[in-house]
Amino acid sequence: CQAKMHQYQIVGRAAPTPKNPVPKIYRMRLFAKNTVLAKSRFWYFMKKLNKAKKSGGELLAVNELFDKGPTKVNNYGIWLRY
């Protein structure tokens, strides 16, 4: 029994502060088994990319993306960690 991977689009940013009242908004397309893991991956990459943590940030949107043509082959880039 293997869980299906879903594609999610997550939009978030660092929380507004007096120093930076309008922080930059980031959008990521991630593969994960469910929304909880997708959000976790989003914050993992945000922490690495621009020092924004979950405690000092906010999610603006979480959407699941579906294939327009599921029978058509698509090319994806893969980010490997080791």
C-alpha positions in Angstrom: 0.0 0.0 0.0 1.8 3.1 -1.2 0.5 6.6 -0.5 0.0 8.8 -3.5 2.0 12.0 -3.9 0.0 15.2 -4.5 1.2 18.5 -5.8 0.5 21.6 -3.7 0.9 25.3 -4.3 1.7 27.1 -1.0 1.9 30.9 -0.7 3.4 32.5 2.4 5.6 35.2 3.8 7.3 36.3 7.0 5.0 38.1 9.4 4.8 41.9 9.1 6.9 43.7 11.6 7.5 47.4 12.3 10.9 47.1 10.6 9.4 45.4 7.5 5.6 46.1 7.3 5.1 44.6 3.8 7.3 41.4 3.5 7.9 39.7 0.2 5.5 36.9 -0.7 6.8 33.5 -1.8 5.0 30.8 -3.8 6.2 27.2 -3.9 5.0 24.2 -5.8 5.8 21.1 -3.7 5.1 17.4 -3.9 3.9 15.8 -0.6 1.6 13.1 0.6 -0.8 15.5 2.4 -1.3 19.2 3.2 0.4 18.9 6.6 3.6 17.6 5.1 3.4 20.2 2.3 3.2 23.0 4.8 6.1 21.5 6.7 8.2 21.3 3.5 7.4 25.0 2.7 8.7 26.2 6.1 11.7 23.9 5.8 12.7 25.6 2.5 11.7 29.1 3.7 14.1 28.6 6.7 16.9 27.7 4.3 16.2 30.3 1.7 15.5 33.5 3.6 15.5 32.9 7.4 11.7 33.0 7.8 10.5 30.5 10.4 6.9 29.2 10.9 6.7 31.0 14.3 7.5 34.3 12.5 5.6 33.8 9.4 2.1 33.2 7.9 0.6 31.1 5.2 -1.6 33.0 2.7 -2.9 30.0 0.7 -2.6 26.3 0.3 -4.0 24.8 -2.8 -3.7 21.3 -4.3 -2.8 21.3 -8.0 -4.3 18.7 -10.3 -3.0 17.6 -13.7 -4.7 19.2 -16.7 -3.7 16.2 -18.8 -3.0 13.2 -16.6 -2.1 11.0 -19.6 0.4 13.5 -20.9 4.1 13.2 -19.8 5.5 16.2 -18.0 9.1 17.0 -17.1 9.9 18.0 -13.5 13.1 19.1 -11.8 14.0 17.2 -8.7 16.0 18.6 -5.8 18.0 15.7 -4.2 19.4 15.9 -0.7 22.0 13.6 0.6 
